[in-house]
Amino acid sequence: MDQETTPPRATRWTFLTSHARVLAQIARDPGIRVRDIASRCLLTERAVQRIIADLETAGYLSHARDGRANRYCVQHGTKLRHPADAGPTVDELLAVLTAQTQRPDDVLAPHDP
């Protein structure tokens, strides 16, 4: 491949895994549909289903049927899996990933009295 067809190195990786992205979407909205997770995470529905199964098998997530929909529950207090990540819990990671952030212009814009 030549340089023109090779994507820049910086675009080949991301800080978060797809598992972290899916779990963060579920933490934000426990009633979210697989279709919506897939759309927001830029994944296929099938990939999201596999990730949810992985998260359930590992004990990070459970679900219950609510009519025709699923309602998910993040299992609180679970530890991160990799030995290098020992210490923080999934709850602490999700707190950062699901925090509502303000844009700089929101902070600097004057507020109406």
Legacy VTK file of the C-alpha trace (Angstrom):
# vtk DataFile Version 3.0
C-alpha trace
ASCII
DATASET POLYDATA
POINTS 113 float
0.000 0.000 0.000
1.238 3.461 -0.734
1.044 6.429 1.616
-2.002 7.883 -0.115
-4.163 4.817 0.640
-2.805 4.071 4.121
-4.789 5.783 6.870
-2.742 8.030 9.147
-1.361 6.128 12.136
-3.360 8.183 14.627
-6.674 6.957 13.162
-5.940 3.254 13.696
-6.513 3.189 17.449
-8.761 4.703 20.099
-8.512 5.147 23.853
-11.646 3.163 24.650
-12.602 -0.334 23.616
-15.966 -1.137 22.101
-16.815 -2.929 25.365
-16.225 0.291 27.333
-18.318 2.304 24.884
-21.231 -0.145 25.028
-21.120 -0.300 28.823
-21.077 3.510 29.037
-24.155 3.747 26.786
-25.982 1.248 28.982
-24.940 3.100 32.150
-26.389 6.312 30.676
-29.663 4.623 29.697
-30.404 1.152 31.133
-33.399 0.791 28.803
-31.465 1.586 25.617
-32.086 -0.600 22.570
-29.295 -2.582 20.914
-30.025 -0.675 17.712
-29.392 2.648 19.451
-26.188 1.422 21.117
-24.942 0.239 17.729
-25.702 3.594 16.147
-24.039 5.616 18.896
-20.957 3.381 19.090
-20.608 2.956 15.311
-20.919 -0.827 15.598
-23.213 -3.425 14.100
-26.137 -4.700 16.141
-24.564 -8.159 16.058
-21.309 -6.797 17.503
-23.240 -5.042 20.282
-25.085 -8.267 21.101
-21.743 -10.126 21.377
-20.299 -7.392 23.582
-23.344 -7.439 25.867
-23.009 -11.235 26.144
-19.303 -10.824 27.001
-20.112 -8.222 29.665
-22.797 -10.447 31.170
-20.544 -13.514 31.176
-17.799 -11.510 32.911
-20.240 -10.279 35.569
-20.277 -6.593 34.646
-23.850 -6.505 33.427
-27.170 -8.268 33.768
-30.509 -7.797 32.091
-34.173 -8.477 32.667
-37.016 -8.508 30.186
-39.395 -5.557 30.420
-42.184 -6.461 28.021
-40.520 -6.772 24.626
-37.466 -4.774 25.690
-34.444 -5.462 27.858
-33.588 -3.447 30.936
-29.889 -3.606 31.766
-28.215 -3.337 35.148
-24.532 -2.582 35.632
-23.168 -4.722 38.437
-21.713 -2.238 40.904
-18.333 -2.755 42.518
-16.879 -4.973 39.805
-13.162 -4.574 39.210
-11.480 -3.905 35.896
-10.145 -7.136 34.375
-6.604 -6.296 33.327
-3.928 -6.548 36.058
-2.447 -3.203 34.990
-5.845 -1.590 35.703
-6.138 -3.042 39.212
-7.630 -0.717 41.776
-10.448 1.308 40.236
-13.868 -0.243 39.808
-16.052 -0.184 36.742
-18.256 2.299 38.630
-15.364 4.759 38.838
-14.610 4.392 35.136
-18.266 4.825 34.207
-18.518 7.933 36.388
-15.906 9.561 34.174
-17.334 8.235 30.899
-20.922 9.217 31.656
-20.255 12.619 33.240
-21.975 15.465 31.499
-19.300 17.844 30.326
-19.699 21.503 29.551
-18.316 22.999 26.375
-15.873 25.863 26.972
-18.279 28.364 25.388
-21.024 27.240 27.821
-18.777 28.044 30.754
-17.662 31.412 29.368
-21.031 32.555 28.019
-22.857 35.077 30.191
-26.022 33.789 31.805
-29.313 35.654 31.729
-30.419 36.785 35.198
LINES 1 114
113 0 1 2 3 4 5 6 7 8 9 10 11 12 13 14 15 16 17 18 19 20 21 22 23 24 25 26 27 28 29 30 31 32 33 34 35 36 37 38 39 40 41 42 43 44 45 46 47 48 49 50 51 52 53 54 55 56 57 58 59 60 61 62 63 64 65 66 67 68 69 70 71 72 73 74 75 76 77 78 79 80 81 82 83 84 85 86 87 88 89 90 91 92 93 94 95 96 97 98 99 100 101 102 103 104 105 106 107 108 109 110 111 112
